[in-house]
Each structure stands twice: as C-alpha cells, then as structure tokens.
Amino acid sequence: MLRRTVGLLTHGLREDVDLVGRFGGEEFVLVLPHVGVGEAVGVASRMRELLARADVDHVDGPIRFSGSFGVAAWDGRETMDRLLSRADAALYRAKAAGRNRVALDEGYGEIHVLDHGGEAPLQPSGEVQPFTPTTRQGTAPRRPRRATAPALRQP
C-alpha cells in the first residue's frame, strides 16, 4: 500500500527537485521548491484526484484511496517547524470538512477549504523565494542572549 501511495504521489513531480516523504503513519509531506501557492494547490488537487481514481486489488475486493491535503507556503522567515505546523493544521481542516479535500493556509491566520482544483504545471514561479529554511534542534523558543558589558579602554 505504501509503495502504491508513493508511486501515485510522485507521479508528475519534477525529478531531482520535488521531494515526497512519509511523515507519519498515513501522512506524507511534499516539498515543491520554487512553486507558488496556486500551483501547489493545483498539485494537491491533482494528487487528490489521482488517489481517488486509483485502487489496489485485494483478496476481499479492491481497496480505494482518498487523500486530504493541507497546503502552506514558506514565507522566507518562519522555521520548518512552523511551516509544517501550518500545513498540518490545514490538513486537519480538510479532513474535518469531509475528507478528500484540499485546504490552504496562506499564513494570515485563516485556513480555506477549497472545492476546486485542476491541473498544475510544475514550473518554477518567479514570485516565490528559494526554499532554504533554517533548521534548529528542539522546539523550545530561543532564549535572548545576555548582554555583555562593553570592554573599557584606558587611553
């Protein structure tokens, strides 16, 4: 099942550019560098449609797929943890709206569940900053550095 799912998720992505990774039991993360929000929503919609049309033969009958997607774009300032948290919140909003949906967190505090989709060409968009997030160990907030007294010089 996992191999079939990954095969469906990687269909049509850019080789050596886009990444697909398992992020939990049945959750996956897609990283689409240099792709705008509109294109990412189109990719998620296309993936959702591919999954809905696919099935796996099983002894008890075919197993059907469905997919809910949470889309969030990196704004160039946030941490990877924050970006994944926004995408995760959008995913759960999509599931709560009836599953097999796409939800978008544009970074302004609201999550929109989208009822439409469509084909999305995977061409780099000039409006999106390069995907180079900073990473750090742990999830605790950074502590401010203690101010040090300036060195005094004697003339």
N, C-alpha and C positions, 0 to 999 in steps of 0.2 A: 504494500500500500504506500509506504513512504517513497519508494523509488518511483512509483507511478505518479505520485503527487509532485515530486521534484521535477520529473520529466515534463509534466504539464506546466508547472510554474516557470521553468526555464525556456519553454517554447517561445520563440520570437524575441528573446532578450539579446542584447549585444554581447557577443563573446569577448572575454577578457576585459569587460568594462563593468557590466552589471553583476551583482552578487545575490545569491539566494542562500540562506542558511536557516537551519532548524533552530528555533528559539525556545522551544518547549515541547510538550507532548504533541500537540497538533498545531502548533503555531510556527510560522516561518517569517523571516524578515527578508525583504527585497531592498537592496540598496541600488538606486538608479542615479549615479552621478551625472551632473550637468543636465538634468531633466527638470522642467518646470512643473508646478503643481498641476496644471491642467493636463499635461502629458502623463504625469504619474497617476492621476485619477483615471485617465483613459486606459493605461496599462492595467490597473487594478480591475477595471470593468471588463476588459478583455479576458483577464485571467479568471474572473468570476464566471464568465460565460463559457470558457473552455472547461472549467471544472464541472459546471452544470451539465454539459453535453457528454462528459466522459463517464465511463463506468468500468468496473473490474469484474470479470467473470469469477463467480464463486460457486461452490457446490450447492448452496441454498438459493442461488439466483444472483443476478448482477448487483453489485454494490454501487450506489450512486454517490457522487461527490457534491459538495456545495462549498462555497467559500465566502467568508465575510472579510472585508479589508478595511484597515484603518490607515489613512494616508496623512503624513505630516512631512513638511519640507523643512530642511535645516536652514535656519536664518543667518548662519555665519557667526553667531555669538554664543549660542547655547551649547551645553555639554551633550555628549552622546546619551547620557542617562536621561536628560530632559527630553531630547528628541524621541527616544524610544518610549518614554512615558506618555508623551502626547499621541504617538501612533497607537499605543496600547489603549489609551482612553477612547480614541476614535474607533478602534476595533470593537471594544465592548459596547459602544454606542450603536455600531452597525448590527451587532448580534441582538441587542435589545430591541431594535427596530424590526425584527423579524428574520434575522439571519439572511445569508446570501445577498448581502448589500455592501455598498462602499460608503464609508464615512470619511469626512475630511476635517482635519484640524488645521486651520490656516495660521494658528499662532496668536489669535486675538481673543482667546477665551471661549469661543463658541465652536461647537462641532456640528457640522451639517451632514445629514444623511442624504445621499444622492440617489435619485431614482433613475438617472440616465447614465449612459456610458458611451462607449463607441471605440472605434479603432484609434490607436495612438501610435504614431510613428515614433520610434526611439531615436530621435535626432537630438544632438546637443542644443540646448537653448542658451542664447547669449545673456538672458536675464538672470540666470541662476549662478550663484557663486560656486567656485570649485568645492567639492566635498572633501574638506580636510578638517574634521572635528578634532578638538583636543580631547584627550582621554586622561584620566587620573585614577588612582587606586581608591577604592572605597566610595561611599556615598555621603559621608558626612560633609557638611559645608566647610569650606576653607576658613581657617582662623586668620584674623588680621595679624600681620607681623607687628611685633613690638617695636616701637620707635626707639632708636638708639640715639644717645646724646652725641651731638657733633663733636668731633675732635677739636680741641682748642690748641691754637698755636701761639707760641711765645715769640714776639719779634726779636 
